């Protein structure tokens, strides 16, 4: 029987910035548009976090029953380490998806029922990342999904449920947010290249190989600052996001310096801190 601390570790809390940052940025856009609705922002945040925890438990379950996680380096896997039965982890994932669905239903009821389709797509994407017979996470499409759902959908969706419109600033801000989320996944998959290759899991990192995955990570942490330079032309306050640039240096140096295995674990936390700082500063800049 897994302890509470093991369940928390299994939820992979270091990945949660990927779900909260887009909501913060989307709310910053909404404030700038003069249409922030704080209870909707909080509910959007709940949906995003519930989906993130749900996909983490879902991945734990699917990878665990396939045996992919048996020799994995990194955060605790509940099923792979046999501290929790697969059925319990699956139930936790489904519970998170259900909670996200209920909260999303409330947001759809007060805005547009079309959001139900977006929510259904998000839940299906979360499950089939590593679930089902042909998981797309095993077909090098993980980064694409992360960019779409933790970038475009989360930022633009958060803005929409508050202002009931789709301002171009939301789309523009979603790009760097999605890139940073992809960087987090790239670092995770870079660490797991040896075990994923052995298990037949063809992530983008496995296909690109070690050297090019390191380049991909560096690009994902550098390009957001180039995007904010472009955003700074019509919105000078957005340039305050450049203050987060120093936080990109330690993890990028580790990755480009050849860190492997356990030495890459701190990169996840450092990338998460970069996401939080960049997202908070960008949100403030866009709000102003």
N, C-alpha and C positions, 0 to 999 in steps of 0.2 A: 504494500500500500504506500503510495507516494505521500510525502509530507507536504504541508502547505508551501514551504520554501522551495520544494522541488517542483511543485505545480507553477509557482511564480517563475522559477528559472526556465521551466519548459515553455512558458509563454514568450520567452526571449525578449525581455524588457528593453534590451539595447536596440531593438529594431523599432520600438514604438515611436521615436521621433518621425519616422517615415509616415506615420498616420496622423500625427498631431500637427506637424509643420504645415502641410497643405491647408488645413482648416484655419490655422492662424493667418496664413498669407491670404487665403480667400476672404477672411473676415476683414483684413486690412484693406483689401480692394473695396469691400462693401462699405467700410467707414468712409473711404475716400469718395465713394459715390453718394454718400449721405443717406444710405439705406440700411445700416446695420441693425439687425434684430438679434439681440444677444441670446435669447433662449433658443432660437433656431441655430445659432452658431454652436452653442453647447451641445445641442442634440446632434448636429452634424459631426462634432468631435466624438461623441459617444459612438455613432455609427462607424466612423473611421477606425477608432481604437478596437471596437468589437470585431470588425472585419479583420484587422491586423492580427489580433490574438487568435481569432478563429482560423485564419490561414496558417498561423504558426502551429497550432495544435493539429490541424488537418495535415500539414506537411510531416509533422512528427509521426502521426498515425500511418500515413501512406508510405513514407520512406521506411518506417519501422517494420511494417508487415512485409515489405519487399526485401528487407535485409540490407538496405542501402546504408543505414546508420550504424551498423554493427562495429565498424572500425573508424567512426567519424571523430575528427579532432574538433573541439570547440564546445559551445554551450551544451548543457545536459539535454539529451533526447530521452523522453519518458519511455517510449516503447523500445527504442533501440537498446537502452541500458536496462530494460526490464524492471524499472521501478514502478511502472503503472501498466495495467492490462490494456491492450489495444482498444477494447470496447469502451473503457472509461475515457480514454483520450479522444476517441471518435465522438462520444457523447458531449465532451467539453467543447469540441469544435462546433458541433451542431447547435449547442446551446448558445454559443457566441454568435453564430449566423442567425439564429432565431431572434436574439436580442437586437441585433443590427437591423433585421427586417422589420421588427415592430417599430423601432424608432424611425426608420426610414418611411414607414407607412404614415406616421404622423406628419412628417415633413411633406410627403406627397399630398396628403389631405389638405394642407394649408397653402400649397403652391400649385403643383401640377401632377396629375396622375401619370404623366410620362416618366416621372422619376422612378416609378415602379419597375419599368423596363431597365433603367440604369442600375437600380439596386439588384435586380435579378441577374443582370450581366456580371456585376461585381461578385456576387456570391458564387455563381458558376465558375468565374475565373479563379476565385480563391480555391474552390474544391479541385478543379481540374489542373491546377498548377502541378500537383504531384499525384492527384487522385485519378481514378478511372483507368481504363486499359491503355490509353495513349496519352499520358500526361504531357502537356506542352512544355512544362519545365524541364522535361527530359529531351526536348527537341530544340533547345537553344532559344526559346521564346520568352524566357523569364524576364529579361530586361525590357522587352517590348511591353509586356503586361504591366510591369511596375511603372514604367514611364506613363502609360495610358491611365492606369487607375490611381496611382499615388502622385501623379502629376496633373494631367489634364482633368480627369473626372473629379478628383478630390478638390482641387482648387476652384475650378469653374463651378462645380456643383455647390460648394460652400457659398460662393458668391451668389449663385442663382437663387438659392433658397432664402436669401436675405433681401436681395434687391429685385428678384424676379426678372432679371435681365442678364445679358451675356456681354458685359463690357470687354473691349479688347485687352484692357489691362489684366484681366483675369487669365486670358489665354497666354499672354506674354509672360506673366509671373509663373504660370504653371510649368513652363519649360525648364527653368533652373531648378525648380523644386523636384520635378521628375528626374532630372539628371543626377541630383544628389542622392535620390532614392536608388537610382541605378548604380551609383558608386558604392553604396552600402551592399547591394547584392553582389556586385563584381568582387568586392573584397572578400565576402563570404565564400563565393564560388572559387575564387583564386586559392584560398586556403584548402578547399576540398577537392581540387583537381585530381590528386592521386587516387583518393577513395572513390570519387564519382566515376572516374575513368574505369576503375576496376569493377565497379558495380554496374557499368553500362549506362550511367546517367550522362547523357550528352548535353551538358549545359553549354552556354555560349563560351564560358571559360575553357571548357574541355576542347571545344572546336577551335578556338583562337590559339590555345596554348598559353603557357605561362608568360612569356615575354609580352605578347600583345594584350593579354588581360591586364597586365600592369599599366600598359599605355592607356587602355580603356578606362581604368580607374582614375588615372591622372587627368584624363580629358573630362571625366564626369565631375571632378572637383575644381577644375579650372574654368570650364566653359560658363558656369553660372555667373562668374564675375564679369565675363565678357558680355553676357546678356544684360546684366544690370547696368553696364556702361551705356548700352543702347537705350534701356528704359530711362536712364538719367536725362536724356535729351528733353522729352516732354514732362518728366517728373523728376526734377533735380533732387528731391528729398530721397528718392530711391537709392541714390548713391551711398547712403550711409551703410548699406549692406556690404560695401567694400571693407568695412571695419572688421568683418569676419574673416578676411583673407588670411591673416596669420594662422588661424586655426586649421587651414588646409595644409600647411607645411609639414607638421609632424607625421600625419598618416601617409601623406604622399611620399615623403622621404623614406618611410619604412617600406612602402610598396615598391618604389623604384629602386630602393637599396637592396632588394632581393630577399626580404623577410619571407619566411615560409612557416607552415604549420602553426604551432602555438604562438609564434612571434607575430602572427597576423591577427590574433584575437584582440589585442588592444586597438587595432585599427578600426574595429567596429564601433567601439565606444568613442573614439576620437572623431570618426565620421559622423556619428550621431550628434556629438556636441557641435560640430561644424554645421550640420543641418539646423539645429535649434537656433544657433546664433544668427546664421544667415537668414532663416525664415523669420525670426522675430524682428530683425533689423529691416528686412524688406517690407514686412507688414506695417511697421511703423512708418517707413518712408512713403509707402503707397497711401496709408491713411492720411498723412499730412499733405 
